[in-house]
Each structure stands twice: as C-alpha cells, then as structure tokens.
Amino acid sequence: MAVKTGKCAQVLKGHTDLVSTMMCQLNVPAKDSGNQADADSPKVVPLQSTSSLFSGSFDETIKRWSLETLLCQSTLRVPRPYEGMNISHSIGLNEAQRMTLRALGAVSDKI
C-alpha cells in the first residue's frame, strides 16, 4: 500500500488462501564511520543481499518475496502428519476418514 495515498501499489500472487501475517526485512548497507577501530572489527555480512517481505497464509505456507523483483523466492511448509502416505488401497476406512487423512496430507488414487 502506498503510504501517502493509501492505495494498493502492488499485488503479489502466490498464496491460495487468505494472508494473515506479513513482515518486512530491509537490508540497509552499514555506513562507514571512518573510525580505525571499525576497520579492524569483523564485518557482518547479511544472510540475504536483498530486502524481503515474508507472508504467512491460511494455506499453511510462509513465502519470502524479493522486494526488488517482487517475485516469490521460497515457500516454506510444515509437513502435515500424514504427508505422502498412500491410502489408495487401505481397507476399513469410511469416506469421512479418507477425507480427514487427505486433509492431513495423505494421498489417494481414489476420488
């Protein structure tokens, strides 16, 4: 949102559900004070050379966006309890149980 006008300046697309949290990390270059003591001290190198925006969503992901390119740099997702478990040939499960397991990460060939 543009601070002066209050209008939307840019929409970043990538989440599939409502965004609930955002945090901005601005990497500002350190100013050289010209002090000799500073010249001997170790330099801190930032982990990322670009400023980033982090967004958390109800789609259960956290995305890191580059503020320079406005592109998604990475997506983090915590594995769900049954992530990748194939329940296609399981027996004894009713449809509600199958739906619950799929919501928790299980996969199935059956629809």
C-alpha positions in Angstrom: 0.0 0.0 0.0 1.3 3.4 -0.9 1.8 5.3 2.4 0.9 8.7 1.0 -2.2 7.8 -1.0 -3.4 4.7 0.9 -3.9 2.9 -2.4 -2.7 -0.6 -3.3 0.7 -0.3 -5.1 1.3 -3.9 -5.9 -0.4 -7.3 -5.6 1.9 -10.3 -5.0 0.2 -13.5 -6.2 1.1 -16.9 -4.9 -0.9 -17.9 -1.8 -4.1 -19.9 -2.3 -5.9 -18.7 0.8 -6.1 -15.5 3.0 -2.8 -13.9 4.0 -2.9 -13.4 7.8 0.7 -12.1 8.6 3.3 -10.0 6.9 6.8 -9.0 7.9 9.3 -6.8 6.1 13.1 -7.3 6.3 15.0 -4.3 4.9 18.7 -4.8 4.4 20.4 -1.4 4.6 24.1 -1.1 3.9 26.1 -0.1 7.0 27.6 3.4 6.9 31.4 3.7 7.2 32.2 5.9 10.2 35.8 6.3 9.1 37.0 5.1 12.5 40.2 3.0 12.6 38.7 0.7 15.3 35.9 -0.1 12.9 38.3 -1.1 10.2 39.8 -3.8 12.5 36.4 -5.2 13.6 34.8 -8.1 11.7 32.3 -7.1 9.1 28.8 -8.5 9.4 27.6 -9.9 6.1 23.8 -10.2 5.8 22.4 -13.7 5.0 20.4 -12.2 2.1 21.6 -9.3 0.0 18.1 -8.2 -0.9 15.3 -6.8 1.2 12.4 -9.3 1.7 8.8 -9.5 2.6 7.6 -12.6 4.4 3.9 -13.5 4.2 2.0 -16.2 6.2 -1.3 -17.6 5.0 -4.1 -19.9 5.9 -2.9 -22.1 3.0 -0.4 -23.2 5.6 2.7 -21.7 3.9 5.1 -18.9 4.5 6.5 -17.2 1.4 9.6 -15.0 1.1 9.3 -12.3 -1.6 12.1 -10.2 -3.0 11.2 -6.5 -2.7 13.5 -5.8 -5.7 12.0 -8.3 -8.2 8.6 -8.7 -6.5 8.9 -12.5 -7.1 8.5 -15.3 -4.6 12.0 -16.5 -3.6 10.9 -19.5 -1.5 8.0 -21.2 0.1 8.1 -22.9 3.5 5.5 -25.5 4.6 5.5 -27.7 7.7 4.8 -31.3 6.7 1.4 -32.5 7.7 1.1 -35.6 10.0 0.2 -38.0 7.1 2.2 -36.2 4.3 2.6 -38.5 1.3 1.0 -41.6 2.9 -0.8 -43.5 0.2 -4.2 -44.6 1.3 -5.4 -45.8 -2.1 -5.6 -49.5 -1.2 -6.4 -49.1 2.5 -9.5 -51.0 3.8 -11.9 -50.3 6.6 -11.9 -46.5 6.2 -15.2 -44.7 5.6 -15.3 -41.6 3.3 -15.1 -39.1 6.2 -11.9 -40.8 7.5 -10.4 -40.8 4.0 -11.2 -37.0 3.7 -9.7 -36.3 7.0 -6.5 -38.2 6.2 -6.2 -36.4 2.8 -6.6 -33.1 4.7 -3.7 -34.2 6.9 -1.5 -34.9 3.8 -2.4 -38.4 2.7 -2.7 -39.1 -1.0 -5.1 -41.4 -2.8 -5.8 -42.5 -6.3 -9.5 -42.8 -5.4 -11.5 -39.7 -5.6 
